[in-house]
Amino acid sequence: MKETYSTEIPVIDVFIAGIEKQRENLDYTMSELAALVEANNMHAVEDIRQKLDRPTAALYFGKGKAEEFKAESEAQGVKILVVNDELSPTQIRNLEAASGMEVMDRTGLILAIFASRAQSREAKLQVQMAQLQYQLPRLRGMQAKLDQQSGGAGLANRGAGETKIELDRRVIENRITHIKKDLAEMDKEESTRRKQRDKSGIPTVALVGYTNSGKSTTMNGLLRLIGQDEDKQVFEKNMLFATLDTSVRNIQFEDKKQILLSDTVGFVSKLPHQLVKAFRTTLAEAAQADLLIQVIDVADKHAEEMIQTTEETLKAIGVENIPMIYAYNKADLADIAYPTFSDDKFTYSARDEASLNQLVDIIKKNVFKDNEIMTVLIPFDKGQIVDLINEKATILETTYEESGTKLKIDAPKIIANQVQDYIV
């Protein structure tokens, strides 16, 4: 599908920095941070790290490291420091004072990327709510400082600045309340649509996984395979969080079997809890799916960490106990044989037709395993039943008898139940 994002925004040089904590793969999260700043039209000119048992309360980093930031900033003319964690308001304020740089934490960076990517009204509202929820405690932090300066007196003794902060807080809280109402109404409408889809008896398959793993490319490949028009394809681009909207497409195979395939928003490590909460509605498609296909970039050296991040995020939004296929994409870039399938692991390339055909077979074997093979005799005056079978089931054999049309069919449960009276 045609790319729509502008590439004319000037790139800003930044430093990225993190501390090495226990039980964290710093190489993984820092390489990811570099990709995130690139996605936000920035370029990481320095990757600065520090070994600490735990972040310091005042600066997050040690005092000496903050002085190093200042020296490097002055030497290279870089004015922005992006930190590989969510910082407290105090840490941001102190680190900016000590380093002479503007400080952006990982959460603020991801929220900025999401804000620039949001296209639909729902996605824009979800991101806006997450941003406001991120800002609220930072307003409180500023207010606490002013409280101390004013001696904790009553409202009558508070300064104009503090009154402004309280006003800002009320404005933000009111806006969050309005956004929640709007999103709840959208969720109600989407729930109605999901219930209608459930009544159709068409099984649902959700593509989940890390951002930029190839979910949208996989969906578009399957759509092309069945001859869907280009306008049905979803946006795809080699970038983090290329799309934030869940897209659902009806896919009908040559044998008349149908699925509803959804392409969900991608994940990333340390995904801000504000966003996980805000996008719970968007990810409801995954929670309702009959089968999950976790798309994994097998060419990425951090593939296993990405799987862990995906599964932790799915658990956080309540997606559990749904059958899952691990689909290792981009095998063509990793010099790995493909397509291959063993147990629940599928190695493939989303741009390879043989891979997509095998993926179709895997999907069918999983979601249609409860189909029933049956023979029915439909009276000639029940043509609507034959039409229903033609539309929703696979006809294996057809013969005509004196009393009606005899059909051997491969039928999903919902159709099998509707034709019970005609079984012979």
Secondary structure, 3 states (H helix, E strand, C coil): CCCCCCCCCCCEEEEEEEEECCCCCHHHHHHHHHHHHHHCCEEEEEEEEEECCCCECCCECCHHHHHHHHHHHHHHCCCEEEECCCCCHHHHHHHHHHHCCEEEEHHHHHHHHHHHHCCCHHHHHHHHHHHHHHHHHHHHHHHHHHHHHCCCCCHHHCCHHHHHHHHHHHHHHHHHHHHHHHHHHHHHHHHHHHHHHHHCCCCEEEEEEECCCCHHHHHHHHHHHCCCCHHHCCCCCCCCCCCCCCEEEEEECCCCCEEEEEECCCECCCCCHHHHHHCCCCCHHHHCCCEEEEEEECCCCCHHHHHHHHHHHHHHCCCCCCCEEEEEECHHHHCCCCCEEECCEEECCCCCHHHHHHHHHHHHHHHCCCCEEEEEEEECCCHHHHHHHHHHCEEEEEEEECCEEEEEEEECHHHHHHCHHHEC
